Amino acid sequence: MFSGIIEDRHNVTSVVDSGGLRRLTVHLGESASALSLGASVAINGVCLTVASLDPPHATFEIVPETLRRSTLGTLQSGERVNIEHSLRAGAPIDGHFVQGHVDGVGTVTAVDVAGGDYILSITPPAALMRYMVPKGSVALDGVSLTIAAVEHDHFTVALVPTTLARTTLGERGTGDTVNIETDLLVRAVARLLGTPDHLLSAPDNTGDIDLTTLRQAGFL
């Protein structure tokens, strides 16, 4: 389990395909010495297991399913990635609960920098739009973010200067892809209630609730 608060950005140092697996070696800096074999580390939001250690480097083995469902299949040596170590019991949760299980890959469709704002527009796979809730949470490349607005086929997030300075999201441009993990709580509520898509992804941000809305959501 993770919180979506990125601890470091480091470079991929090696990508090797062997026997159907991809071995990804990442420079983790001083934090590598605190790891052990089998430890969990989120790389761009994907929970991976340490397969071998040679501090300051760690190597992870990635199965084909993970390569298909995330951007890890496109990583090249020299690229920078977001790093987060797994949570420890009692640690503060400054972001939101992130499992490191990517739901799909989204595309950056616009970058708007104006008036001090830095806004990314993300178009996710259509099936994920139902989980995008205005002012709700989403993890992009492992970064815990608040959804600013939801439109028909995309959503926007605002990046604060700290996020730009400490993560790779400020390096993303139009056409780039990002790993998306939807909010665990939203997924659970949607599944339990069978909430219709139009209620979860409606672009109307007013938050108006009436008897019809409650009935459709299963509360009445």
LODOMAR-371139 format. One record per residue (C-alpha): residue in three letters; x, y, z. Coordinates in steps of 0.5 Angstrom, whole numbers, plus 500, padded with zeros to 3 digits. Example, Ala and Ser with C-alpha at 12.3 -4.5 7.8 and 13.67 -1.06 7.14 Angstrom:
<pts>
ALA525491516 SER527498514 
</pts>
This chain:
<pts>
MET500500500 PHE502507498 SER500514499 GLY502517493 ILE507522496 ILE513521491 GLU520521495 ASP525521490 ARG526522482 HIS531517480 ASN534514473 VAL533508470 THR539505469 SER538498465 VAL532495461 VAL533488459 ASP528483457 SER529475458 GLY525469459 GLY518473458 LEU520478463 ARG523485463 ARG528486468 LEU528494470 THR534497474 VAL533503477 HIS538508481 LEU535509488 GLY540513491 GLU541512499 SER534509500 ALA536503497 SER541501503 ALA534500507 LEU531495502 SER531488502 LEU529483497 GLY522482496 ALA520489499 SER515493495 VAL517500491 ALA512504487 ILE516506480 ASN511511477 GLY505508481 VAL506501479 CYS508497485 LEU514492484 THR518487488 VAL525488489 ALA528482485 SER536484487 LEU540489490 ASP546492489 PRO546499492 PRO545504490 HIS541500485 ALA535495485 THR532491480 PHE525489479 GLU522484475 ILE516486471 VAL511481468 PRO508482461 GLU501483464 THR504489468 LEU507491461 ARG501491458 ARG497495463 SER502501465 THR507505461 LEU513501464 GLY513497457 THR516504454 LEU521506459 GLN528506457 SER535507460 GLY536514462 GLU529516464 ARG527519470 VAL521515474 ASN517517481 ILE519513487 GLU515511493 HIS517506498 SER511502501 LEU508505507 ARG509503514 ALA504502520 GLY503508523 ALA506513518 PRO502519516 ILE497519510 ASP499525507 GLY496523500 HIS490518499 PHE491510499 VAL494508493 GLN495500492 GLY500501486 HIS495497482 VAL495501475 ASP488501472 GLY490504465 VAL494509461 GLY492516460 THR494521455 VAL496528456 THR491532452 ALA493539454 VAL498543458 ASP495550460 VAL500554464 ALA497561465 GLY496566471 GLY500561476 ASP496555474 TYR499549471 ILE493545469 LEU494538466 SER488535462 ILE488527462 THR484523457 PRO483516460 PRO480509458 ALA473511457 ALA471505462 LEU475509468 MET471516467 ARG466513471 TYR471513477 MET473521476 VAL469525481 PRO470532482 LYS475534488 GLY476527488 SER483523488 VAL487520483 ALA494517482 LEU498519476 ASP504516475 GLY504515483 VAL502522485 SER496523489 LEU492529486 THR486532487 ILE481532480 ALA480539479 ALA474538474 VAL471532470 GLU468533462 HIS465528458 ASP472524456 HIS477527460 PHE479530467 THR484536469 VAL488536475 ALA492542478 LEU500541479 VAL502546485 PRO510548485 THR512542490 THR509537485 LEU512540479 ALA519540483 ARG519533486 THR515529481 THR516528473 LEU509530472 GLY512537470 GLU516534464 ARG510531461 GLY507534455 THR501533450 GLY501526447 ASP505523453 THR502518457 VAL501517464 ASN499511469 ILE492512472 GLU490509479 THR483511481 ASP481512488 LEU480505491 LEU474508495 VAL470511489 ARG471504486 ALA468500492 VAL462505493 ALA461504485 ARG461497485 LEU457496492 LEU452501489 GLY452499482 THR452507481 PRO450509474 ASP456512470 HIS453519469 LEU452520476 LEU460519477 SER462522471 ALA457528470 PRO461534468 ASP456538473 ASN460540479 THR455544483 GLY454538487 ASP446539487 ILE443533490 ASP435531490 LEU431525491 THR432523484 THR439523485 LEU439519491 ARG434514488 GLN438513482 ALA444512487 GLY441507491 PHE440510497 LEU432511497 
</pts>
